[in-house]
């Protein structure tokens, strides 16, 4: 489990830093992307990604659009993507589920919940 | 008594934690909505600036390709037109001068003919005079002859008079035709001079056009750089607004510390009451539905 590569996609540098710190301490190798477009590029450029953690509200391309684009590409159809967001609307969660996301974490996140979620999906 | 106090403390801690977490989530949501609204405004600014930059870049590329070709071509057409006009005028003037010289030649012929007619008229008058003298000498028999002689004399005078008019007219034309030729040549010279001056002025226009093109290029480049800076500032401003997530995360850390304190107190005081003991952390609410997932928790699809 340790050493697996995780991508965190969030336009907030502070959130990326916090997630990287928590998962880094749990033994994961974390890389970062600053928005949806950067996230898609990093996904396409890293075949060994285990899990993607993605914010919803981002400029240029939001998180749900990122999920839809990645799933439409077929090559990374099985890559687990978890949404990490303050949004808690059931309709949005349903949309993410239909688009192909594997989970939804509501911010602010609890470190142990984040770690447990990533471990379960990376297994 | 102590137990009751402990129960109250633990109960208060639990209430404070719940209230704090609710407030954390509420503040986080409020600030995130405000940030996103501001972010949308910044995105609109960015989009407008991007569109403007693209238009400027397109204008600059078009200006670089075309340069002043269009203006130079127009100037050249004007120059060519003026030169052609000048040549045509010169040709017409040359033809006119040829015709004027031919006319002068013909006038000379007319003048010669007029002189000859004058001589003939004088001779006819002399002849008429002699006829009259002869008629007088013949007396009565010479009267009809005298009448004819008188008529001849009259005709000779009229011919002389008409010939004098022709001669004067020919002389007048001979005097004015050279002046006309002189003026035509002057027009030709001025036409050529005009073409040369026009060429110089149009070259000035071309030079000004090139200066204008360079000024436009410079303005486009400056505008492009300025808008690029605006775009960069907009992106940075949007990033700076993302303060609510780390703030909420720190507040959640406080809650987790309070949770740890609560559990530690329960362990220390050997509190068995389930209502007071905080529940153990359930890492994943795998069985929780989308509608039931709570703030800070996760749901797997």
Interface residues (C-beta under 8 A of the other chain):
Chain A: X10 X11 X12 X13 X14 X15 X18 X57 X59 X82 X86 X88 X90 X93 X94 X96 X97 X101 X102 X103 X104 X105 X106 X107 X108 X109 X110 X111 X112 X113 X114 X115 X116 X117 X120 X121
Chain B: X24 X25 X28 X29 X32 X36 X39 X43 X235 X238 X239 X242 X243 X244 X245 X246 X248 X249 X251 X252 X256 X281 X283 X284 X290 X291 X293 X294 X295 X296 X297 X298 X299 X300 X301
